[in-house]
């Protein structure tokens, strides 16, 4: 089994807050990330697929095709956007890297051959990132 990864970048704004909490509570939980008008991050998304190389091509997956998929399905929809306001598939979701990773997984797993998606790693800063392997986890959606 081999693991092949494609990395793409995007920049986006977000604001972290829970609409069910008071302003004070949001401030104490999210601190600077609760800034009313949002703030930006330079994200890096790494998507790993697994499998055996095709004997004829030598590819587990064509990385150009994987890159096109990531650009078309994710980057083009979130790059230079406000994640709380501009992105249909993030409506009502607190845009933490945790939640973004789970949403991106749901989008990509339907577009890749069954069982190929192995890992999503999403960096919000150089030193902060999430690894997600697709285990069932709940995403709360706020009305
Ligand atoms: Ni932030």
Backbone and ligand atoms as CSV (ligand in chain L), in Angstrom:
chain,resi,resn,atom,element,x,y,z
A,1,UNK,N,N,0.849,-1.199,0.000
A,1,UNK,CA,C,0.000,0.000,0.000
A,1,UNK,C,C,0.879,1.240,0.000
A,2,UNK,N,N,0.524,2.165,-0.873
A,2,UNK,CA,C,1.277,3.421,-0.925
A,2,UNK,C,C,0.345,4.595,-0.637
A,3,UNK,N,N,0.945,5.664,-0.146
A,3,UNK,CA,C,0.190,6.849,0.267
A,3,UNK,C,C,0.718,8.057,-0.509
A,4,UNK,N,N,-0.149,8.668,-1.264
A,4,UNK,CA,C,0.251,9.751,-2.161
A,4,UNK,C,C,-0.490,11.021,-1.745
A,5,UNK,N,N,0.246,12.118,-1.651
A,5,UNK,CA,C,-0.340,13.346,-1.109
A,5,UNK,C,C,-0.230,14.507,-2.082
A,6,UNK,N,N,-1.294,15.274,-2.171
A,6,UNK,CA,C,-1.281,16.539,-2.903
A,6,UNK,C,C,-1.521,17.670,-1.916
A,7,UNK,N,N,-0.782,18.743,-2.103
A,7,UNK,CA,C,-0.871,19.894,-1.197
A,7,UNK,C,C,-1.339,21.112,-1.985
A,8,UNK,N,N,-2.309,21.825,-1.445
A,8,UNK,CA,C,-2.783,23.067,-2.067
A,8,UNK,C,C,-2.949,24.119,-0.964
A,9,UNK,N,N,-2.903,25.376,-1.369
A,9,UNK,CA,C,-3.027,26.478,-0.410
A,9,UNK,C,C,-4.253,27.313,-0.726
A,10,UNK,N,N,-4.805,27.925,0.309
A,10,UNK,CA,C,-5.814,28.962,0.086
A,10,UNK,C,C,-5.780,29.938,1.252
A,11,UNK,N,N,-6.294,31.113,0.984
A,11,UNK,CA,C,-6.384,32.143,2.016
A,11,UNK,C,C,-7.843,32.471,2.218
A,12,UNK,N,N,-8.240,32.615,3.475
A,12,UNK,CA,C,-9.648,32.889,3.736
A,12,UNK,C,C,-9.795,33.595,5.073
A,13,UNK,N,N,-10.937,34.270,5.208
A,13,UNK,CA,C,-11.278,34.909,6.480
A,13,UNK,C,C,-12.304,34.055,7.213
A,14,UNK,N,N,-12.313,34.181,8.520
A,14,UNK,CA,C,-13.384,33.544,9.283
A,14,UNK,C,C,-13.553,34.250,10.610
A,15,UNK,N,N,-14.652,33.919,11.267
A,15,UNK,CA,C,-14.865,34.348,12.643
A,15,UNK,C,C,-15.368,33.140,13.418
A,16,UNK,N,N,-14.730,32.862,14.539
A,16,UNK,CA,C,-15.179,31.741,15.364
A,16,UNK,C,C,-16.110,32.269,16.457
A,17,UNK,N,N,-17.346,31.805,16.432
A,17,UNK,CA,C,-18.277,32.111,17.515
A,17,UNK,C,C,-19.424,31.118,17.471
A,18,UNK,N,N,-19.970,30.911,18.648
A,18,UNK,CA,C,-21.129,30.029,18.764
A,18,UNK,C,C,-22.338,30.916,19.035
A,19,UNK,N,N,-23.334,30.903,18.130
A,19,UNK,CA,C,-24.459,31.821,18.287
A,19,UNK,C,C,-25.289,31.546,19.539
A,20,UNK,N,N,-25.115,30.393,20.148
A,20,UNK,CA,C,-25.855,30.071,21.366
A,20,UNK,C,C,-25.171,30.606,22.623
A,21,UNK,N,N,-23.958,31.127,22.473
A,21,UNK,CA,C,-23.217,31.654,23.623
A,21,UNK,C,C,-23.280,33.174,23.647
A,22,UNK,N,N,-23.104,33.733,24.835
A,22,UNK,CA,C,-23.047,35.192,24.989
A,22,UNK,C,C,-21.761,35.730,24.350
A,23,UNK,N,N,-21.756,37.035,24.103
A,23,UNK,CA,C,-20.543,37.675,23.580
A,23,UNK,C,C,-19.351,37.421,24.504
A,24,UNK,N,N,-19.603,37.515,25.802
A,24,UNK,CA,C,-18.507,37.334,26.769
A,24,UNK,C,C,-17.954,35.911,26.686
A,25,UNK,N,N,-18.846,34.946,26.586
A,25,UNK,CA,C,-18.401,33.557,26.540
A,25,UNK,C,C,-17.632,33.286,25.236
A,26,UNK,N,N,-18.153,33.794,24.117
A,26,UNK,CA,C,-17.436,33.627,22.846
A,26,UNK,C,C,-16.043,34.240,22.917
A,27,UNK,N,N,-15.988,35.424,23.518
A,27,UNK,CA,C,-14.701,36.118,23.665
A,27,UNK,C,C,-13.730,35.277,24.493
A,28,UNK,N,N,-14.251,34.685,25.563
A,28,UNK,CA,C,-13.346,33.931,26.435
A,28,UNK,C,C,-12.910,32.609,25.792
A,29,UNK,N,N,-13.763,32.023,24.957
A,29,UNK,CA,C,-13.395,30.761,24.304
A,29,UNK,C,C,-12.483,31.014,23.105
A,30,UNK,N,N,-12.876,31.947,22.248
A,30,UNK,CA,C,-12.206,32.092,20.944
A,30,UNK,C,C,-11.196,33.229,20.890
A,31,UNK,N,N,-11.233,34.135,21.882
A,31,UNK,CA,C,-10.237,35.211,21.981
A,31,UNK,C,C,-10.137,35.979,20.653
A,32,UNK,N,N,-8.948,36.083,20.075
A,32,UNK,CA,C,-8.766,36.868,18.845
A,32,UNK,C,C,-9.561,36.306,17.672
A,33,UNK,N,N,-9.776,35.009,17.665
A,33,UNK,CA,C,-10.513,34.389,16.555
A,33,UNK,C,C,-11.991,34.755,16.602
A,34,UNK,N,N,-12.427,35.419,17.687
A,34,UNK,CA,C,-13.807,35.882,17.803
A,34,UNK,C,C,-13.989,37.300,17.255
A,35,UNK,N,N,-12.933,37.911,16.776
A,35,UNK,CA,C,-13.004,39.293,16.247
A,35,UNK,C,C,-14.245,39.495,15.387
A,36,UNK,N,N,-15.035,40.508,15.721
A,36,UNK,CA,C,-16.362,40.652,15.123
A,36,UNK,C,C,-16.351,40.634,13.592
A,37,UNK,N,N,-15.422,41.333,13.002
A,37,UNK,CA,C,-15.393,41.407,11.534
A,37,UNK,C,C,-14.509,40.344,10.887
A,38,UNK,N,N,-14.094,39.378,11.659
A,38,UNK,CA,C,-13.300,38.275,11.110
A,38,UNK,C,C,-11.815,38.594,11.092
A,39,UNK,N,N,-11.061,37.643,10.582
A,39,UNK,CA,C,-9.605,37.756,10.449
A,39,UNK,C,C,-9.192,36.673,9.456
A,40,UNK,N,N,-7.954,36.760,8.964
A,40,UNK,CA,C,-7.569,35.847,7.894
A,40,UNK,C,C,-6.542,34.807,8.293
A,41,UNK,N,N,-6.506,33.734,7.514
A,41,UNK,CA,C,-5.466,32.706,7.649
A,41,UNK,C,C,-5.008,32.280,6.265
A,42,UNK,N,N,-3.753,31.861,6.194
A,42,UNK,CA,C,-3.253,31.180,5.004
A,42,UNK,C,C,-3.271,29.692,5.314
A,43,UNK,N,N,-4.214,28.994,4.721
A,43,UNK,CA,C,-4.405,27.568,4.986
A,43,UNK,C,C,-3.591,26.733,4.000
A,44,UNK,N,N,-3.157,25.586,4.475
A,44,UNK,CA,C,-2.587,24.582,3.581
A,44,UNK,C,C,-3.375,23.286,3.774
A,45,UNK,N,N,-3.838,22.746,2.674
A,45,UNK,CA,C,-4.608,21.499,2.703
A,45,UNK,C,C,-3.787,20.400,2.041
A,46,UNK,N,N,-3.568,19.319,2.789
A,46,UNK,CA,C,-2.865,18.152,2.233
A,46,UNK,C,C,-3.857,16.986,2.200
A,47,UNK,N,N,-4.017,16.413,1.044
A,47,UNK,CA,C,-4.952,15.294,0.882
A,47,UNK,C,C,-4.170,14.060,0.449
A,48,UNK,N,N,-4.305,12.998,1.238
A,48,UNK,CA,C,-3.567,11.758,0.978
A,48,UNK,C,C,-4.524,10.672,0.523
A,49,UNK,N,N,-4.189,10.048,-0.594
A,49,UNK,CA,C,-4.937,8.886,-1.054
A,49,UNK,C,C,-4.020,7.662,-0.968
A,50,UNK,N,N,-4.643,6.497,-0.843
A,50,UNK,CA,C,-3.849,5.287,-0.700
A,50,UNK,C,C,-4.271,4.262,-1.750
A,51,UNK,N,N,-3.391,3.343,-2.007
A,51,UNK,CA,C,-3.704,2.276,-2.945
A,51,UNK,C,C,-2.430,1.651,-3.488
A,52,UNK,N,N,-2.636,0.725,-4.388
A,52,UNK,CA,C,-1.515,0.097,-5.088
A,52,UNK,C,C,-1.320,0.813,-6.426
A,53,UNK,N,N,-0.097,0.976,-6.867
A,53,UNK,CA,C,0.108,1.585,-8.175
A,53,UNK,C,C,-0.516,0.728,-9.272
A,54,UNK,N,N,-1.184,1.394,-10.189
A,54,UNK,CA,C,-1.688,0.698,-11.369
A,54,UNK,C,C,-0.491,0.134,-12.133
A,55,UNK,N,N,-0.525,-1.158,-12.482
A,55,UNK,CA,C,0.657,-1.753,-13.132
A,55,UNK,C,C,0.984,-1.103,-14.468
A,56,UNK,N,N,0.006,-0.538,-15.117
A,56,UNK,CA,C,0.243,0.044,-16.436
A,56,UNK,C,C,0.726,1.485,-16.386
A,57,UNK,N,N,0.211,2.260,-15.393
A,57,UNK,CA,C,0.623,3.669,-15.315
A,57,UNK,C,C,1.676,3.893,-14.247
A,58,UNK,N,N,1.747,3.019,-13.255
A,58,UNK,CA,C,2.621,3.248,-12.104
A,58,UNK,C,C,2.044,4.227,-11.105
A,59,UNK,N,N,0.828,4.684,-11.348
A,59,UNK,CA,C,0.193,5.665,-10.468
A,59,UNK,C,C,-0.765,5.005,-9.490
A,60,UNK,N,N,-0.728,5.461,-8.203
A,60,UNK,CA,C,-1.846,5.204,-7.285
A,60,UNK,C,C,-3.005,6.100,-7.690
A,61,UNK,N,N,-2.662,7.345,-7.988
A,61,UNK,CA,C,-3.644,8.305,-8.511
A,61,UNK,C,C,-2.872,9.307,-9.354
A,62,UNK,N,N,-3.492,9.813,-10.368
A,62,UNK,CA,C,-2.882,10.854,-11.190
A,62,UNK,C,C,-2.921,12.161,-10.387
A,63,UNK,N,N,-1.760,12.653,-9.956
A,63,UNK,CA,C,-1.725,13.816,-9.061
A,63,UNK,C,C,-2.236,15.089,-9.726
A,64,UNK,N,N,-2.152,15.130,-11.037
A,64,UNK,CA,C,-2.740,16.283,-11.736
A,64,UNK,C,C,-4.260,16.264,-11.585
A,65,UNK,N,N,-4.833,15.059,-11.692
A,65,UNK,CA,C,-6.285,14.945,-11.530
A,65,UNK,C,C,-6.699,15.237,-10.087
A,66,UNK,N,N,-5.888,14.772,-9.128
A,66,UNK,CA,C,-6.199,15.057,-7.727
A,66,UNK,C,C,-6.115,16.562,-7.479
A,67,UNK,N,N,-5.101,17.197,-8.030
A,67,UNK,CA,C,-4.984,18.654,-7.865
A,67,UNK,C,C,-6.201,19.370,-8.465
A,68,UNK,N,N,-6.598,18.976,-9.669
A,68,UNK,CA,C,-7.771,19.591,-10.309
A,68,UNK,C,C,-9.015,19.417,-9.441
A,69,UNK,N,N,-9.164,18.240,-8.844
A,69,UNK,CA,C,-10.305,17.974,-7.970
A,69,UNK,C,C,-10.289,18.922,-6.766
A,70,UNK,N,N,-9.114,19.067,-6.143
A,70,UNK,CA,C,-9.006,19.931,-4.961
A,70,UNK,C,C,-9.283,21.388,-5.328
A,71,UNK,N,N,-8.790,21.802,-6.469
A,71,UNK,CA,C,-9.022,23.191,-6.908
A,71,UNK,C,C,-10.503,23.408,-7.206
A,72,UNK,N,N,-11.083,22.485,-7.973
A,72,UNK,CA,C,-12.477,22.679,-8.408
A,72,UNK,C,C,-13.476,22.555,-7.265
A,73,UNK,N,N,-13.260,21.570,-6.391
A,73,UNK,CA,C,-14.266,21.278,-5.366
A,73,UNK,C,C,-14.078,22.085,-4.091
A,74,UNK,N,N,-12.841,22.513,-3.810
A,74,UNK,CA,C,-12.596,23.181,-2.530
A,74,UNK,C,C,-11.963,24.564,-2.722
A,75,UNK,N,N,-10.763,24.609,-3.272
A,75,UNK,CA,C,-10.017,25.877,-3.291
A,75,UNK,C,C,-10.806,26.981,-3.998
A,76,UNK,N,N,-11.397,26.671,-5.128
A,76,UNK,CA,C,-12.120,27.711,-5.880
A,76,UNK,C,C,-13.323,28.234,-5.094
A,77,UNK,N,N,-13.783,27.449,-4.113
A,77,UNK,CA,C,-14.962,27.865,-3.352
A,77,UNK,C,C,-14.627,28.571,-2.045
A,78,UNK,N,N,-13.394,28.412,-1.563
A,78,UNK,CA,C,-13.043,29.018,-0.269
A,78,UNK,C,C,-11.936,30.070,-0.366
A,79,UNK,N,N,-11.155,30.048,-1.441
A,79,UNK,CA,C,-10.016,30.965,-1.519
A,79,UNK,C,C,-10.487,32.415,-1.628
A,80,UNK,N,N,-9.920,33.264,-0.772
A,80,UNK,CA,C,-10.281,34.693,-0.738
A,80,UNK,C,C,-11.763,34.912,-0.450
A,81,UNK,N,N,-12.319,34.016,0.363
A,81,UNK,CA,C,-13.716,34.141,0.787
A,81,UNK,C,C,-13.766,34.311,2.317
A,82,UNK,N,N,-14.934,34.770,2.774
A,82,UNK,CA,C,-15.199,34.760,4.213
A,82,UNK,C,C,-15.955,33.467,4.499
A,83,UNK,N,N,-15.351,32.587,5.259
A,83,UNK,CA,C,-15.893,31.235,5.410
A,83,UNK,C,C,-17.258,31.221,6.091
A,84,UNK,N,N,-17.536,32.217,6.945
A,84,UNK,CA,C,-18.839,32.252,7.617
A,84,UNK,C,C,-19.949,32.745,6.689
A,85,UNK,N,N,-19.581,33.490,5.675
A,85,UNK,CA,C,-20.592,34.229,4.903
A,85,UNK,C,C,-20.715,33.790,3.456
A,86,UNK,N,N,-19.633,33.360,2.851
A,86,UNK,CA,C,-19.574,33.237,1.391
A,86,UNK,C,C,-19.671,31.813,0.853
A,87,UNK,N,N,-19.612,30.814,1.720
A,87,UNK,CA,C,-19.429,29.441,1.237
A,87,UNK,C,C,-20.660,28.599,1.591
A,88,UNK,N,N,-21.392,28.183,0.569
A,88,UNK,CA,C,-22.647,27.447,0.791
A,88,UNK,C,C,-22.471,26.232,1.696
A,89,UNK,N,N,-21.436,25.446,1.453
A,89,UNK,CA,C,-21.311,24.191,2.212
A,89,UNK,C,C,-20.796,24.395,3.638
A,90,UNK,N,N,-20.545,25.655,4.017
A,90,UNK,CA,C,-20.128,25.933,5.398
A,90,UNK,C,C,-21.180,26.705,6.189
A,91,UNK,N,N,-22.355,26.887,5.599
A,91,UNK,CA,C,-23.413,27.635,6.283
A,91,UNK,C,C,-23.760,26.984,7.627
A,92,UNK,N,N,-23.737,27.794,8.700
A,92,UNK,CA,C,-24.136,27.310,10.010
A,92,UNK,C,C,-23.080,26.500,10.734
A,93,UNK,N,N,-21.888,26.452,10.175
A,93,UNK,CA,C,-20.821,25.650,10.777
A,93,UNK,C,C,-19.747,26.572,11.351
A,94,UNK,N,N,-19.307,26.299,12.557
A,94,UNK,CA,C,-18.209,27.092,13.122
A,94,UNK,C,C,-16.937,26.691,12.364
A,95,UNK,N,N,-16.330,27.638,11.642
A,95,UNK,CA,C,-15.242,27.267,10.729
A,95,UNK,C,C,-13.876,27.090,11.398
A,96,UNK,N,N,-13.837,26.140,12.319
A,96,UNK,CA,C,-12.549,25.706,12.883
A,96,UNK,C,C,-11.869,24.771,11.884
A,97,UNK,N,N,-10.563,24.556,12.058
A,97,UNK,CA,C,-9.903,23.588,11.167
A,97,UNK,C,C,-10.480,22.194,11.336
A,98,UNK,N,N,-10.942,21.887,12.545
A,98,UNK,CA,C,-11.556,20.577,12.772
A,98,UNK,C,C,-12.779,20.404,11.865
A,99,UNK,N,N,-13.682,21.392,11.946
A,99,UNK,CA,C,-14.913,21.284,11.153
A,99,UNK,C,C,-14.635,21.377,9.657
A,100,UNK,N,N,-13.711,22.244,9.268
A,100,UNK,CA,C,-13.377,22.340,7.843
A,100,UNK,C,C,-12.861,20.999,7.325
A,101,UNK,N,N,-12.028,20.340,8.113
A,101,UNK,CA,C,-11.475,19.043,7.689
A,101,UNK,C,C,-12.579,18.023,7.445
A,102,UNK,N,N,-13.553,17.996,8.350
A,102,UNK,CA,C,-14.636,17.012,8.203
A,102,UNK,C,C,-15.503,17.320,6.979
A,103,UNK,N,N,-15.766,18.597,6.755
A,103,UNK,CA,C,-16.564,18.976,5.581
A,103,UNK,C,C,-15.801,18.649,4.292
A,104,UNK,N,N,-14.522,18.966,4.268
A,104,UNK,CA,C,-13.734,18.692,3.063
A,104,UNK,C,C,-13.704,17.196,2.782
A,105,UNK,N,N,-13.615,16.411,3.845
A,105,UNK,CA,C,-13.637,14.952,3.668
A,105,UNK,C,C,-14.919,14.505,2.973
A,106,UNK,N,N,-16.054,15.012,3.485
A,106,UNK,CA,C,-17.353,14.614,2.914
A,106,UNK,C,C,-17.426,14.962,1.430
A,107,UNK,N,N,-16.878,16.105,1.090
A,107,UNK,CA,C,-16.907,16.529,-0.313
A,107,UNK,C,C,-16.033,15.597,-1.158
A,108,UNK,N,N,-14.844,15.315,-0.663
A,108,UNK,CA,C,-13.869,14.587,-1.488
A,108,UNK,C,C,-14.153,13.095,-1.570
A,109,UNK,N,N,-14.694,12.524,-0.491
A,109,UNK,CA,C,-14.858,11.061,-0.510
A,109,UNK,C,C,-15.846,10.618,-1.590
A,110,UNK,N,N,-16.791,11.498,-1.921
A,110,UNK,CA,C,-17.754,11.164,-2.974
A,110,UNK,C,C,-17.187,11.325,-4.373
A,111,UNK,N,N,-16.056,11.989,-4.469
A,111,UNK,CA,C,-15.480,12.292,-5.786
A,111,UNK,C,C,-14.291,11.391,-6.106
A,112,UNK,N,N,-13.859,10.616,-5.115
A,112,UNK,CA,C,-12.712,9.728,-5.313
A,112,UNK,C,C,-13.194,8.286,-5.315
A,113,UNK,N,N,-12.458,7.395,-5.970
A,113,UNK,CA,C,-12.838,5.976,-5.920
A,113,UNK,C,C,-12.938,5.498,-4.471
A,114,UNK,N,N,-13.902,4.606,-4.211
A,114,UNK,CA,C,-14.176,4.118,-2.869
A,114,UNK,C,C,-12.922,3.657,-2.137
A,115,UNK,N,N,-12.740,4.156,-0.913
A,115,UNK,CA,C,-11.631,3.696,-0.075
A,115,UNK,C,C,-10.297,4.336,-0.378
A,116,UNK,N,N,-10.237,5.207,-1.377
A,116,UNK,CA,C,-8.939,5.807,-1.732
A,116,UNK,C,C,-8.535,6.952,-0.812
A,117,UNK,N,N,-9.538,7.708,-0.328
A,117,UNK,CA,C,-9.198,8.848,0.526
A,117,UNK,C,C,-8.692,8.313,1.863
A,118,UNK,N,N,-7.481,8.713,2.241
A,118,UNK,CA,C,-6.871,8.172,3.451
A,118,UNK,C,C,-6.773,9.206,4.560
A,119,UNK,N,N,-6.356,10.415,4.209
A,119,UNK,CA,C,-6.133,11.414,5.255
A,119,UNK,C,C,-6.298,12.811,4.699
A,120,UNK,N,N,-6.835,13.677,5.533
A,120,UNK,CA,C,-6.819,15.113,5.258
A,120,UNK,C,C,-6.024,15.777,6.362
A,121,UNK,N,N,-5.048,16.571,5.983
A,121,UNK,CA,C,-4.334,17.405,6.952
A,121,UNK,C,C,-4.576,18.848,6.560
A,122,UNK,N,N,-5.085,19.618,7.490
A,122,UNK,CA,C,-5.372,21.025,7.208
A,122,UNK,C,C,-4.622,21.901,8.197
A,123,UNK,N,N,-3.739,22.746,7.645
A,123,UNK,CA,C,-2.992,23.718,8.453
A,123,UNK,C,C,-3.728,25.045,8.460
A,124,UNK,N,N,-3.868,25.614,9.655
A,124,UNK,CA,C,-4.394,26.970,9.767
A,124,UNK,C,C,-3.244,27.963,9.929
A,125,UNK,N,N,-2.170,27.508,10.547
A,125,UNK,CA,C,-0.916,28.258,10.623
A,125,UNK,C,C,0.189,27.224,10.434
A,126,UNK,N,N,1.427,27.694,10.346
A,126,UNK,CA,C,2.539,26.754,10.182
A,126,UNK,C,C,2.598,25.745,11.320
A,127,UNK,N,N,2.136,26.152,12.490
A,127,UNK,CA,C,2.315,25.294,13.660
A,127,UNK,C,C,1.011,24.676,14.165
A,128,UNK,N,N,-0.097,24.968,13.505
A,128,UNK,CA,C,-1.389,24.416,13.960
A,128,UNK,C,C,-2.084,23.702,12.810
A,129,UNK,N,N,-2.373,22.415,13.024
A,129,UNK,CA,C,-3.050,21.661,11.978
A,129,UNK,C,C,-3.838,20.508,12.567
A,130,UNK,N,N,-4.745,20.002,11.741
A,130,UNK,CA,C,-5.578,18.863,12.131
A,130,UNK,C,C,-5.339,17.725,11.151
A,131,UNK,N,N,-5.290,16.516,11.652
A,131,UNK,CA,C,-5.297,15.317,10.809
A,131,UNK,C,C,-6.649,14.638,10.964
A,132,UNK,N,N,-7.249,14.285,9.853
A,132,UNK,CA,C,-8.545,13.594,9.893
A,132,UNK,C,C,-8.500,12.398,8.963
A,133,UNK,N,N,-8.944,11.246,9.489
A,133,UNK,CA,C,-8.896,9.990,8.731
A,133,UNK,C,C,-10.296,9.484,8.389
A,134,UNK,N,N,-11.292,10.369,8.545
A,134,UNK,CA,C,-12.630,10.038,8.085
A,134,UNK,C,C,-13.488,9.242,9.049
A,135,UNK,N,N,-12.998,9.047,10.295
A,135,UNK,CA,C,-13.864,8.366,11.247
A,135,UNK,C,C,-15.096,9.219,11.483
A,136,UNK,N,N,-16.208,8.535,11.722
A,136,UNK,CA,C,-17.469,9.241,11.923
A,136,UNK,C,C,-17.335,10.224,13.082
A,137,UNK,N,N,-17.544,11.493,12.800
A,137,UNK,CA,C,-17.536,12.520,13.836
A,137,UNK,C,C,-18.660,13.482,13.525
A,138,UNK,N,N,-19.234,14.053,14.574
A,138,UNK,CA,C,-20.423,14.883,14.362
A,138,UNK,C,C,-20.039,16.334,14.114
A,139,UNK,N,N,-20.680,16.939,13.136
A,139,UNK,CA,C,-20.512,18.361,12.889
A,139,UNK,C,C,-21.814,19.038,13.280
A,140,UNK,N,N,-21.737,19.967,14.225
A,140,UNK,CA,C,-22.960,20.672,14.619
A,140,UNK,C,C,-23.250,21.786,13.619
A,141,UNK,N,N,-24.505,21.818,13.180
A,141,UNK,CA,C,-24.925,22.873,12.262
A,141,UNK,C,C,-25.901,23.784,13.001
A,142,UNK,N,N,-25.564,25.061,13.047
A,142,UNK,CA,C,-26.404,26.054,13.714
A,142,UNK,C,C,-27.349,26.672,12.696
A,143,UNK,N,N,-28.583,26.904,13.127
A,143,UNK,CA,C,-29.573,27.530,12.218
A,143,UNK,C,C,-29.232,28.995,12.011
L,1,NI,NI,NI,-8.788,32.110,13.099
